[in-house]
Structure formats: C-alpha cells, structure tokens
Amino acid sequence: MANKARLPETKETWSKIMSSIKAVSKLETFVSHELWHRGYRFRRNVRGMMGTPDIAIKKYKVVIFIDSCFWHFCPIHGKMPKSNIDFWVKKLERNQDRDLKSPNIIKMKIGISYESGSMR
C-alpha cells in the first residue's frame, strides 16, 4: 500500500503552504535574461507598484506584465480546468476584469505579453 500525502487540516496551514509556492514562467525567465544581458537593471514582482508588475525598470518608468495563458485565460491557449468549474470561472473572469482595468490606472509605459507570444 502506497503512502498517501495528508492534506493540511486547517485553512491557515493550507494557505501557508500554497503561498510558499513561487512559480516563474519560461517567458518571464527568458525576458529577464534578455533584459539583463542587454544591460537593463530591473526589479521583479514589485509589490509596491500598482498591479505588481512582473518586471519594473524604474529608471525608464517602464513596467512589464507577462500574463500566463492559464491565469489570464489567453483567448488562444486558455483552457478551463475540468474540476471545480464554478470556482475557476469566477476566478479567471476576475483576472480578466482586473487586466482590463489595470492599464488605465498605471501611468507608465506598459508592455503586456501572453506566454503564448501574443501581445496586447
């Protein structure tokens, strides 16, 4: 009999575990490496800035948002999960609504790229 992992017993424990998971997309890594090799110095995931941009180059007042196809429901590659559909529909719709509002709030040059390579 194989050992099964136990699920956390409280929401607080589950939240702590999930918040410790840090994921960086391949596109984010690629863009970061390219910028760095071209001499641009930047900060990643700047929490003090509106929208928490993936990359911020404060010297030039440039922020870059790199939206993964899943979390921002890319019209080309976004796929709806098969389980817990009600939750995911609401979550992904909120992400899309926030994405539409954010560029109007931020007063800097903005580049938004989907992981698939399409720009908006």
Secondary structure as a PSIPRED ss2 file (coil, helix, strand):
# PSIPRED VFORMAT (PSIPRED V4.0)

   1 M C   1.000  0.000  0.000
   2 A C   1.000  0.000  0.000
   3 N C   1.000  0.000  0.000
   4 K C   1.000  0.000  0.000
   5 A C   1.000  0.000  0.000
   6 R C   1.000  0.000  0.000
   7 L C   1.000  0.000  0.000
   8 P C   1.000  0.000  0.000
   9 E C   1.000  0.000  0.000
  10 T C   1.000  0.000  0.000
  11 K H   0.000  1.000  0.000
  12 E H   0.000  1.000  0.000
  13 T H   0.000  1.000  0.000
  14 W H   0.000  1.000  0.000
  15 S H   0.000  1.000  0.000
  16 K H   0.000  1.000  0.000
  17 I H   0.000  1.000  0.000
  18 M H   0.000  1.000  0.000
  19 S H   0.000  1.000  0.000
  20 S C   1.000  0.000  0.000
  21 I C   1.000  0.000  0.000
  22 K C   1.000  0.000  0.000
  23 A C   1.000  0.000  0.000
  24 V C   1.000  0.000  0.000
  25 S C   1.000  0.000  0.000
  26 K H   0.000  1.000  0.000
  27 L H   0.000  1.000  0.000
  28 E H   0.000  1.000  0.000
  29 T H   0.000  1.000  0.000
  30 F H   0.000  1.000  0.000
  31 V H   0.000  1.000  0.000
  32 S H   0.000  1.000  0.000
  33 H H   0.000  1.000  0.000
  34 E H   0.000  1.000  0.000
  35 L H   0.000  1.000  0.000
  36 W H   0.000  1.000  0.000
  37 H H   0.000  1.000  0.000
  38 R C   1.000  0.000  0.000
  39 G C   1.000  0.000  0.000
  40 Y C   1.000  0.000  0.000
  41 R C   1.000  0.000  0.000
  42 F C   1.000  0.000  0.000
  43 R E   0.000  0.000  1.000
  44 R E   0.000  0.000  1.000
  45 N C   1.000  0.000  0.000
  46 V C   1.000  0.000  0.000
  47 R C   1.000  0.000  0.000
  48 G C   1.000  0.000  0.000
  49 M C   1.000  0.000  0.000
  50 M C   1.000  0.000  0.000
  51 G C   1.000  0.000  0.000
  52 T C   1.000  0.000  0.000
  53 P C   1.000  0.000  0.000
  54 D C   1.000  0.000  0.000
  55 I E   0.000  0.000  1.000
  56 A E   0.000  0.000  1.000
  57 I E   0.000  0.000  1.000
  58 K H   0.000  1.000  0.000
  59 K H   0.000  1.000  0.000
  60 Y H   0.000  1.000  0.000
  61 K C   1.000  0.000  0.000
  62 V E   0.000  0.000  1.000
  63 V E   0.000  0.000  1.000
  64 I E   0.000  0.000  1.000
  65 F E   0.000  0.000  1.000
  66 I E   0.000  0.000  1.000
  67 D E   0.000  0.000  1.000
  68 S C   1.000  0.000  0.000
  69 C C   1.000  0.000  0.000
  70 F C   1.000  0.000  0.000
  71 W C   1.000  0.000  0.000
  72 H C   1.000  0.000  0.000
  73 F C   1.000  0.000  0.000
  74 C C   1.000  0.000  0.000
  75 P C   1.000  0.000  0.000
  76 I C   1.000  0.000  0.000
  77 H C   1.000  0.000  0.000
  78 G C   1.000  0.000  0.000
  79 K C   1.000  0.000  0.000
  80 M C   1.000  0.000  0.000
  81 P C   1.000  0.000  0.000
  82 K C   1.000  0.000  0.000
  83 S C   1.000  0.000  0.000
  84 N C   1.000  0.000  0.000
  85 I H   0.000  1.000  0.000
  86 D H   0.000  1.000  0.000
  87 F H   0.000  1.000  0.000
  88 W H   0.000  1.000  0.000
  89 V H   0.000  1.000  0.000
  90 K H   0.000  1.000  0.000
  91 K H   0.000  1.000  0.000
  92 L H   0.000  1.000  0.000
  93 E H   0.000  1.000  0.000
  94 R H   0.000  1.000  0.000
  95 N H   0.000  1.000  0.000
  96 Q H   0.000  1.000  0.000
  97 D H   0.000  1.000  0.000
  98 R H   0.000  1.000  0.000
  99 D H   0.000  1.000  0.000
 100 L H   0.000  1.000  0.000
 101 K H   0.000  1.000  0.000
 102 S H   0.000  1.000  0.000
 103 P H   0.000  1.000  0.000
 104 N H   0.000  1.000  0.000
 105 I H   0.000  1.000  0.000
 106 I C   1.000  0.000  0.000
 107 K C   1.000  0.000  0.000
 108 M C   1.000  0.000  0.000
 109 K E   0.000  0.000  1.000
 110 I E   0.000  0.000  1.000
 111 G E   0.000  0.000  1.000
 112 I E   0.000  0.000  1.000
 113 S E   0.000  0.000  1.000
 114 Y E   0.000  0.000  1.000
 115 E C   1.000  0.000  0.000
 116 S C   1.000  0.000  0.000
 117 G C   1.000  0.000  0.000
 118 S C   1.000  0.000  0.000
 119 M E   0.000  0.000  1.000
 120 R C   1.000  0.000  0.000
